[in-house]
Amino acid sequence: MTTLIKGGRLIDPATKTDVIMDIIVKDGIVAERGENLAADGADEIVEVTGCYVMPGLIDLHVHLREPGFEHKETIETGTKAMAKGGFTSVCPMPNTKPATDCVEVVKYIVDKAKEVSPINVLPVGAVTLGQAGKEMTDIAAMKEAGIYAISEDGKSVMNSGIYREAMREAARLGIPVLAHCEDINLVQGGAMNAGKRAEELGMKGISNAVEDIITARDIMIAKETGATLHLCHCSTKDSVRMIREAKAEGIKVTGEVCPHHFTLCEEDIKEDDSNYKMNPPVRGREDLEALIEGLHDNTFDAISTDHAPHHVDEKAKGMATAPFGIVGSETAVELTMTELVHKGVITPYQMAEKMSYNPARILGIDKGSLEVGKVADITIIDPEREHVIKAEEFVSKGKNTPFEGYKSKGVVVRTIVAGKTVYKL
């Protein structure tokens, strides 16, 4: 199968490319790049004039919910939603039931993904057995079975001694640690950011210190162990500062921001609406502005979704008791384009860095590039196409979004995995 992708703006940070250029894909591999390539022998010509052609997007942080919570999402529904969102590779977090804490569960995810997923699924293993925080998992065995990173996402490993041991093992094995930074002892029933809006709505608040204390701890353990630390869903101004300072010191630390955190702040929560309940919560305006600056100046390396679907009945309970989390895979590109690229916060080149090239480097995988000879994972975005977000159109089982009715500009029009179109608008 030979495909000519013609007339697009090829944005490929791996080769420092940002020009109008054609691509020929042959048998799933990037075979040729150049201007005005001939269509001789092409089985398909994809005309993409005016569109961005990027290496396939990589999401470091998703929740596929399977095994155990298939009423919320499955590997099949989640990955099809992610294909629609432009993602060609995703990292499902281990807070499943049972947790992804052993070879058997890792193999289940790997085998199921081969059967039903249109995209690449790169499992993340738990740090502790059952995510109970008491005993470290066999990280080496899980790596052999197919994990690409470790994380205790959904919570933090509160025992610093166990976490240090796990970081040492991750460093030895050459895999990153994806950190959820939350001092559980400080949450105390909080449902949204601790601030004026929480007081007005009569909600218990979650202070910035809940995140910042563990962020500082994890950076210090990474410094001591030499582990590669990636800080998930950063939400506070002090997280930005600490990452910036850690990088300046030469510590192997990277960070991500989710679209809901660079788009919303506590002022946007007008009523008791659990679609705005996520962990960490959307913060104050100063935090929002700091996150945006951190994206602009490349303090943050990645944009991830933290796609966290829940059943409609669970989210109908109100903010005080509903579970944390919103869906994000089908809205991430639209929010990034609208809030960051079109507003001049980041360039399209930076978007490709943060949503493909850098995530690949963090994971240490041979993706995030459209160089000749590489596997043809490709995301094509029409930057001028407008769309109104409607949850009823989501492929995901989860409809829990605060962006219902949001008017976006910049839409995924095609997703290609190993040369095969897995989504087309």
N, C-alpha and C positions, 0 to 999 in steps of 0.2 A: 504493500500500500504506500503510495507516494502522494503527499499533500503539499501544495504550494500555498503558503500564507502570504498574501500579496498586499503591499502598499501600507503596512502598519508602521507605527513608530516603535521600533525595537528598543526596549529599555532593559539592558542587561549589565548590572553592576559588576558581575564577575569578569567581564571583558571591557569594562568602562565604556559601554556603548549606549548611545542615546541618539539614534538617527532613524530616518525613514529607510527601511530595508526589508527585503523579502526574505523568507525562510523556506527552505525545502526540507520536509520531514519524510524520511524513507524508512519503512519498517520500524517505526517507533523511535528513531534516532534523528537528531538534527544533522542533516547531510550537507547542507550548503546555506550560506548567507550571502546576500549581495543585493545590488540595485538592479531592478528590471530583469529578474531571473526569468528564463524561458520556461514555459509551461509544458514543454515537450515531455510526454510520458507521465504526466501527473494524473492520478486518478481523481483528484479533487482539487479545485482552486477555491480558496477561501479569501474573498476580497474584504480587506479590513482597513481601507483608507480612513484616516481620521482616528483610528483606534490605537490604544496602547497595547503592545505585545510584550508581556513580561514573562520571566520564568515562573512556573507554577507556584502559586501562593502556598506557604507552609504555616500552619497554625500550631503553635507550640502548646496550646492550652484549650482542650475541649473535653466535654463530658458526653460520652456515648451511652452511658447508663447501663449497658449490657456487659456482664450478666447481672441479673438481680432486680433491675428497675425498668424492665421493658415496657411498663405502662407509661413511662416518661419519654423514652427514646430507645431505639435499637441501633445496632451497628449499621444495619441496612438503611434505616430512615435517616439517621444522623449523617452518614457519609454521603447520601444522595443530596441532602440539604447543603452539605459543605461543597459538593461539586457545583451546585447551583450558585453558591457564594463565591466561586472562583478558586477554591482550595483544592490542591492536588495531593497534598500530604498533610496529615493531622496527627497530633499526639493526644490520645485519650488518657485522662487522668485515672488513678487507681482506686478512687473511692466508689467502687462497685460493690456488689454483694453476691459472692464473697469478694473481698478486696483483691486487687491484682498484686498478690504478695507471694506467689509461688509459681513454679514452672507450669503446673497444670492450668492455671487461669491464664497465664501468658499465652500458652499454646492454644487455648480455646479462642482467645481474641484473634490471634494470628490466623488460625484456620478458618474461623467464621468470616473474617475480613476477606480472605481469599475467595470465599464462596459468594459473598453478597455485596462487597464494597466496590464502587467504581473508581476509588482513589486509593492512595497509599496510606495504610494505617500503621503508625509507629508507636507501639505501646509504651507506657510509662509504668514502672514498677513502684510499689509502695516501699517506704523506708523501713517500716516496722510491721510485724505480723498482725494482720487484722486492723492495721492502722490504730492499734491500741497504745502505741508509744512505749511498749515495755521490752520488746525483743527485736533486734535487727533481722531483717529478711536475709535470705541467701541471694545477695545481689549478683554475684558472679554467675550462679546457676540461671537466674532470670535473664541476665544478659545473653547467655548462651542460647536461651529459649527465644529471645527476640525483643527484649526491651531496649530502648534507646536513651533512657534517662531514669532517674528516680525522683520521687516526690511524695509528700504526705498530703497532697492538695486536698482541700476541704478542711484542713486543720494544720497546725504546726506540731513538730516533734518537740514537746516541752522539756524532755530530758536532754539537756545539752551534751551529756556524756555519750549517750547513744547516737545522737546526731553527729557528733564529731567522729565517732567510729565509722558511721555510714559515709560521711564526707571523705574520710581517708580511703575507704574502699572504692568509692566512686572515682576518686582521683587515680587510684591504682588501675582501675579498669578503663579509664579514659572516657567516662560518660558524665554528663552534667547533672547537677542537682537543681531541680525546679522548685523554688521555695514559695510556699504560702505563708506569709508573715502575719501571725495573729496570736497575741498573748491571750489565750482562752480565759485566763483568770481575771482579765480586765473587761471582758465583753459584758458580763452581768446582765444578760437578757436584752441587750441593745438590738434595735431593729433598723436604725438609720444613723446618719452622721450626728454626732453630738454637737448641737448648735441651736441657733434661734429657731430654725424650722421644726426641729424635733420638739422643742418646748411648746411651740404653737399648736402642734398636732397631738401633744400629749404622749409622745413616744419616748421610750428609753433610748439614749444615744450611745454610739460607739465612737470613742475618742480617737484622735490620730495616734495617740501613744500605743494603742492596741497593735497597730502595724509597726510603728517606728521602733519600738523596743526590740522586737524580733528581727527586724531588718538589720539593726545595729549588731545584734548577737550573731546572726548568720554571716554577715560580712566578716566579723572577727574570726569566726570558726573557719571560714573559707581562707582567710589570710594565713591562719595557723596550719591548715591541712594542705593547702595548694589546690583545693578542689575548684572546679569550674562551677560557679554559682550563678544561677539565673533567677532573678526576683520576679515573681508572677504578679500580675494585676496591681501594679503600684498605684497608689491613690493619693499620697500626701506630699506636701512640699518638702518635708524633711527626707522622704525617700529619695526625691530628686537630688537633694544636696548630698546625701550620703553616698549615692551611686557615683555622683560626679567626683567626690573626694576619694572614694575607693579606687576609681579608675586612675586618678592622678597619682595615686600611691603605687599603682601597678598590680593591684589585686584583681584576680580573674573574676570580675563581676559584670553581669549584663542585666538589663531590665526591660520589662514590657509594660505597655499601657493598653488598656482595652478601650474600644470605641465609646462605651458608655461613660467611661471616666474622663475622656477628653471632650465629650460633648455636653454632659450634664453636670450640674452642681445641685446642692440641696435646695436652692431657690426654685428649681423646676418641679419639685414635688408639691403639688397644689392641694392634695387631699390624701386620705388613707388609701393608697393604691399600691398593692403588693407587686405590681409590675415594675415598681421602682426599688424593690428590695433586692439588693445584691450584696455580696461579701467579697471585698470590702465595699462599704457604701459609697455612693457619690458624695463628695466632700464639699467644703466651702469654696467660694469663688477664688480665694488666694491659692488654694491647692490646684484647682482647675487651671489657673493661669500658669502655675509652676510646671504642671504636666505638659502643657502646650509648649512652653519654652524648652523643656527637656526633650521633646520630640524635635523641635526646630533645630536645636544645637547638637543633636545626636547623642545626648546623654543617654537617651533610651535607644536601644538597639532594635526593638521589635514591637509590632502591633499584633496582639493576639485577641481572641474573642472571648475566652472563658464561657463558651457556649454551654449553658446550664438549663436544659429543658425540664419543666415540671408539668404534671397533669393539671388540667384546668381546675379541677376540684381542690387541689392542694393550694393553688394560688388564689382561690376565692375566699380564703380565710381572713384576709386583712393583714396588714404589715406586722402586727405584733406576733402573730403565730404562723404565718405562711413561711414556707422554706425560702432560703436565700437563692437567688439566681435568676438570670434572664437568658433568653436565646440570643445568639449573636452571629452565627455563621452566614446567614443570608442577608444580613444588614451591614456587615463590617466594611466591605468595599464602598458601599454607598455613603456611609458615614465618614470614612476616611477621605474619599474624594470630595465630599461636600464641605466638611468641617476643616480639613487640613490642606488638601491640594488646591482646591478652588479659592481658598482664603489666603493662599501663599504662605502657610505655616511650614509645609514641606513641599519639595518638588516631586514630580512623578518619579524621578530617579531615586529619591529618598524613600518613597513609598515602596518601590521594588526592593530596595535594601532591607527595609523594616518588615516586609511581609513575605520575603522569599530568600534573598541572599544571606542576610544575617541569621535568620532562623536555621538555615542549613549549616552555617558555620558553627553556631552554638551546639547543634546536635552532632557535628562532625560527620555529616553525610555528603555524598557526592550529588547534591541537587542544588537548586537555586541558580542555575546557569543555563544559558541557551547557546553556549559555545558549540562549535561543530564537534560532533562525536558524543555529545551528551544525550541522555534520555530526554525525549521531547515532552516534558511536562510544561504546559503553556497556559497562561491566563490572558484572555483578551478582554479589554475594557473599553467601552465607548464613553469617553469623558464628557460628552455633551448630552448624552441621553438622560432625560428626566424621568423620575418615577415617584410614585407615592407608595410608601410602605404600608402593606396591609397584611396582618397576621393570617388572614384566611388563605392567603396565597402561599404561605410557607410550606415547604416540603417536610420540614421537621415536624415531629409530633407535638413539640412544644410551641405554644402560641404566646408565651409570656414575654411580651416586649413593651417597653415604655415608648416605643417609637411609632406606634400606630398613627397613621396620617402624616408622618414626616415626609416632607418633599425633598427628594435627593436629586443630585446631578452627578452622574457617573455610575455606570451600570456594567456588570459582567455580562458579556454577550456570548462567550464561548469558553469552555474549560476542556483542555486536552490532557490526557494522561497516557504517556508512552505512545504518543501519536494517534490515540483514539479519542474522538470527541465524546465526552461523558456528560456534557451539558451544552445546550445551545438555546439561546433565547428565541 
